[in-house]
Amino acid sequence: MSDQSDSGADRWREAGDAVYEALLGRVGEANPQPRLEPTRRVMELLGDPQAAYPIIHIAGTNGKTSTSRITESILRAYGLRTGLLTSPHLVRLNERIVIDGVPITDEALAANWEDIQPYLQMVDAELLATGAEPLTFFEALTALAFASFADAPVDVAVIEVGMGGEWDSTNVADGQVAVFTPIALDHMARLGNTVAEIARTKSGIIKPAARVVSALQTEEGQEELERAAELTESTLATEGDAFELTDSTVAVGGQMISVRGLAGTYSNLFLPMYGKHQAQNAAVAIAAVESFLGAGTQALVGDVLAEGLGAATSPGRLQLVGVEPTVLVDAAHNPHGAAALAGALSTYFDFDEIGAVVGVLGDKDASGILAALDPMVDRYFVTQSHSDRSVPVDDLADRVSDWFGEEKTQRSGDVEQALEDAREWARESPRRAVLVTGSIALVGEAIAIAEAGEWMTR
């Protein structure tokens, strides 16, 4: 019986992997098309599944995924059946489409993919006939996610924007609540060279008469959100004014936080995540749920909120993946995220030395990322992930050596070897730790290697 069960699981796993392979055959996520009509056309052919449930739509530069996951966890604690779309994945595609707190099964993923195939092919043909690119990876994935949530079915979906906002394919949905995490410079080739331009693009997710919740923004970012809210006759609640994090203290396994929400004050809540930035993400998530459940006028139930926060996870964000030696991974991939990471390391951990396994994608600000981290890093183990966008290891290692000194720099083109070199270095002292950061692709590979090597087993 066990053999039959195992073979069935293997078969479905192969079917799930085949969905990812099919998506990879399309234009990649690094090159999204600034358009909505093709995704709208697929949705129309599918019967507009994105209209079958209310949506909380989350945009921003940093903290989108964590805020999305905390928001979903609180809603699930209320007994709602939830859908959650996040990007990118760390190890497997299924992580992106989560139903009721669990990544979609390979069987459901494959079945829903098969169901939408005729409609994807129809739109591909229409696009090609006009000389346009066929549906991209993310456009097809968005259709798959919305269809999967309708099939589940879910009571509410929390949708993370892929890139930008206005023309991101998730924007075919109308979010009753639009949420903005901190907006900073990133993806500038696509979104603009100033925070104002980027905020203008992201503000495109605000729909008429929506409730808008925003983290504390720069002045120029805030002005763009205020303008968009006014044009859409939406209400805007901003951190520091309408709600705020009032306290955050270190606790075993995370932190204790207190939040003044839109409709209530919530004290001494345990959040199993590290860093003040995560506490602020939680404050934004609380305001988002208040906006969704009671239009910002009804306080959340204390024990339900505590349950939702206590169950929240954020894989790849200061996640412990190894012990003896300690190995942490964090998906910081821009200077703003790296600065938040450095702050969390100094506040929540007391290692004597940290060795950083780093790899960066070519379109990212490597110097800004590493400059933010350098005060916390004693040795660099430079590598590159398997992403075709990775900076070649020798190019990055030469730059790191120039910036921070040759004596602090070691290089390896093989991620597994770089991790082993770093762990060997850390074993020389019980007060040393390894940090893996710089790109989501690198973090995903490190998690897979750590799981295969059972690094969490003493």
N, C-alpha and C positions, 0 to 999 in steps of 0.2 A: 504493500500500500504506500509506504514511504517513497519507494522508487518511482511509482506512478505519479505521486504528488510532486516530487522533485522534478520529474521530467515535464510535467505540466507547467510548473513555475518557470523552468528554463525556456520552454516554448514561448510563454508569454513575455518573458524578459527579452527574448530575441525579437519578438514583435514590437515591444516598446522601443528597443534600440533601433529598429528599422524605421520607426517614425522619425527619430532624430536624424538618421541618415538621410531620409527624404527631405527633411527641412534644410539640412546642410547643402543639399543640391540646389537650393535657391540663393538669391542674392543675400549676402551675410548681414548680420546685425550691425556690423561696423559701418555699413553703407545704407542706412534707411532712406527710403524715398520720401521726400517731403510732400505727401499726398494722402488724402483720405478716401477718395472716391472708390478705388478698387476694394478696400476693406468694406466700405458701405455696401457695395454691390454684392459681395459675398454674404454679408449679414442679411441683406434683403432676400437673397435666394434661399437662405437658411431659415427665413421666417423671423428675423430679428430676435435671436435668442438673448441678446444683451438687454432687451427690454422686458425680460421675464422676471427680473428681480431688481431691487434697488441697489445702487452702487455708491461706494465711497472711493473717490478717485484721488490718488496721491502722487504729487509731482515734487521736484526739488533736485538739488545737486547731491547732497549727502544725507544719509539717514532715511531714505525712502523705504528701503526694504525692512529695516528694523521697525520703523513706525507702522508700516503695513502689517507686520507680523504681530506687534503688540495690539494694534487695533483689532485685528481678527481674533486674537486670543480673548480679549475682553468681550467681544460680541458672542463668541462661542460659550463663554461662561454664563451668558444670559440665556443659553438654551437655543440660540439661533443656529441653524445649519448654514455654514459659511463656505464661501469660495474665496480663494486667495490666488492672485496672479502676481508673481514677482520675477525679476530678471537681474542678471543671468543666473543659471544654475551653477552649483559648485562641482557636483559629481555626475548627476543624471538629470535628464530633461524633466522627469516626473516631479522634481522639487519645485518647478515653477507653477504647476497647477495643483493646488492643494484644496481638498474638499473635506470640510469638517475636521480640519487639523491634521489630515493625513495626505501625503503626496498621492496623486492619482495612481491607481493600479495600472500595471502594464496592460492588463486585459481591457480596462475601460479606455485607456489612452489609445490603444490600437483600434478598438471598436469605433470610437468617436472619430478618429482619423479616417477610417474607412468610410464612415457615413458622410463626411464632408468632402471627400475626394472629387465626386462629380462636379460639385459647385466650384471648387478651387480650379479644376481643369477648365470649366466653362469661362470663368473670369480670366484665367491665363490666356485662353484663346482670344477673348475679346481684346485684351491688352495688346497681345502680339499683332493682332490685325490692324491696330492703330499705330504700331511702331513703338509701343511703350514696353517697359520691362514687365515681365510676369510678376505675380505676387512674390514678395520677398519672404525670407525666413520669418521675420517678426509679424508681417501681415498675416501669413498663414497660421502662425502660432496663436495670434490674437483670436482668429476665427475659431481655432480648435479649443481654446480656453473658454470663450463665451458659450460655445456649443456644449462643452463638457459641464459647465455650471448649470445650464438649462436642463441637461439630461439628468443631473444628480437627484433631484433639483436642489438648489440652494435658496435660503431665505434672503441672503444679502451677499454681495461680492465686494471684496476689497481689491482694487485694481491699481497696481503700481505702473506708472508711465514708463515706457521703455527709454525714450530719449525726447527731451523737449517737452512738448505738450500739445500745442495747437494742431500740428500735423502728425502727431504720434498716432499709430493705428488704434490704440486703445481709446482714442477720443471719439470714436464712432458711438460710444456709450455716453449717456447723460448721467453724470454723477449728481445725486441729490446733495452730497457733501463733497466739496473740493478741498484738498489738504495740501499745504506747501511746507516742506521741510526747508532748512537753510539753502538759499540759492547763492552759488558762487561760480567762479570761472571754471568751465569744463566743457568738453566737446565744442570748443570755440569755432572750429571750421564749419560746424553744422548750425550752431545756435547763435553765434554773434560774439563780438570781441569785448563787450562790456556786460556788467551784471544787469544793467537796464535792458539791453537787448535780449539777454537770456531769460530774464524774468517776464518780458513781454511775450516771448514764445511759450513759456510755461503757463502763463496766465490764461492761455487759450482753452484750458480744460474747464474754466468757470462757465457754467451754463446759466440761462436765465433763472433768476429767483433762487439760486443755490445758496446753501450755507457754506461759507468759506472760513477755513481755519488755517492760520499761518504761524509758523515759528518766527522768532525774532529775525528780521531781515535787515540788510543794509538800507540806508535811506533811499537809494535809487531803486532797489528791489521792491521796497514797501510802496513806493509811489506807483509802480506799475501794477501791483496787485490792487491797490486802492482804485486806480483808474478802471481796471477791468471789472471790479466789483460794482462800481458805480454804473458803468455802461450796461451791465447785465441785471441791474437792480437786485443784486445779491447782498447778503449781510456778511461782513468781514470781522472775524474775531482774531486778534493778534496777540501773540505771547508778550507778556510784560504789561499789557493793558487789560485785555479781557480775561486772561488766565496766566498762570506762571508756576514754575517750579519754585517752591519756597524753601526746600531743604533737601540735602542729599548727604548721607553719611555712609562711610564704608561699612560693609557687613560681610560675613563669611559667605562666599559664593555670589556676591553681588553688592547691593546697596539698599538702604532704607530711604524712601523718598516721601516727601509731602508736597501736595499740589493744590493750589487754588484753582479750581476749575471754573467753567462758565456758570454752573448752577450749584456747586457745592465745594466744600473743602475736604480734602482727603489726606489723612495723616498716617505716618509710619507704615507705609506699604512696602513690602519686599519686592524688589525687582532683581531677578537673577541675571543681571548684565552689569558689565563694568563701564565706568566712565560717565562723567557728568553729561556728555552729549547723549548718552542713552537715557539718562533721567529726563533730559529735555525732550527727547523723542517720545518718552512715555507721557509727558505732560501734554504734548500735541495730540497723541493718540486718545488720551482721556477726553480732551476737548472735542475731538472728532466724534467720539462715541456719544458724548452728551448732545452734540449737534444732531446726530442721526436719530437717537432714540427719543429725545424730548425737545427737539428744536432749541437746545441750549437752555431750557428753562427748568428741567427736572434733574435733581442730583442723582448720581448713580448710587446703586445699593452697595454699601461699603464692603460686605463680605463677598459679594459677586465680583466687584472690582478687584479685591485682593486676590481672589481665585484666578481671575484672568491675567493679572500682572504676574502672579507667581508661577503661572504655567507658560509664560511667554519665553520664546527662544529666538536667538538670532545667529544661526550657524555662520561661521566665517567671520564673526565679529568678536575679537578677543576671545576666541574659543580655545579651550584647552584640548589638545589632541594627543599629548604625550606626557608621561611622567618618567622621572629618573633617566634622563634629564627632563625638565619642564619644557614643553614645546607649545607655544601659542601661535595661532594664525589670526590674521586680521586683513580684511579685504580693502584697506585704505589704498586708494589709487589716484588721489589728487592731493595737493598741499593742504586743503582744508581738512580732509579726512585724516591725513597723516598728523596734523597738529592735534586733532582730537585724540588720536591714538597715543601720541607722546604724553599728553596730559593724563590720560587714563593709566598709562604705565607708571608714571611717577606717583600717582595718588593711591593706586590700588595694589601695587606690588613693590617689594623691596629687595629685588635682586641686586647683587653687587655688580654683575656684568651681564650684558645682553649681546648675543650674536644674532645678527639679522640676515636671514636668507632672503635676498631681494631679487626681483625681476620686474621689469616695467614694460608696458606696451609702448610702441613707437609714437602714438599720438598723445601721450601723457607728459606732464611736466616732471621729468625725473629729478631735475635739480631741486625743484620746489618740494617734492615728496621727501627726498633724502635729507634736505636741509632741515626740514621740520622734525625728522626722526633722529638726526645725528646726535643731539645732546643725550639721547638715551642709549645710543649704540656704541659698543666697544669694538666690534669686529663685524665686517661685512663678508658674507658668503654670496657672491654674485653668481646668478644663474639666469636661465631663460626658460619660460614655459613652452609647451608645444604649440601655443598660438602662433599663427603666421604673422601676427602683428608685434611679436615680442622684439625688443631691442636685442640684437646679437650679444651674447655674453661678453665677448672681448670688448665690444664698443662700450657697453655699460661699465664693465670693470675698469677700463682705462679712465673713464670719466670719474668713477668713484675714487680711484686711486689719486687722480689729480685733485679732487675736491677735499678728500679726507686723509690722504696719505697711503702710500703703498703698503706700509706695515699693518694697516687695518684691513687690507683687501685680499680676499682669496677668491678664486674663480673656478667654476665648473659648469660646462655646458649641459651636464646631465642633472636634472632636478634631484633625483634620488641620491646621487653622489654628493651633491651640495648639502642636502639634508643630513646625510650621514657624517660628513665632515663637521657640520655645525654641532651635531649631537656629540660627536667625539670630543670636540673642543669644550662643550658644556660639561661633560662628565669629569673634566679635570678639577672642577670645584663644585660643591653642593650649592653654592650661591650664584651659579650661572644659569641662564635660561636661553632658549632659542625662540626667536620671533620670525615668522614667515609673513612677508607682506610685499606690497608694491603693485600687485595685480590680482584680480579675481581669478584669472586662469591659473596663476601659480598657486594660490591658496587652495583651489579645488584639487589640483594635483597632489598637493601636500596632504590634504585630508584623506584622499584615496590611499596614498602610500602609508600614512599612519594607521589607517584602519586595517590594511592588509598586513602590516607588520605588528599589529596589536600593541601599539605603543602605550596604550592606556593601561596595559596589564603590568603590574609591578614584577 
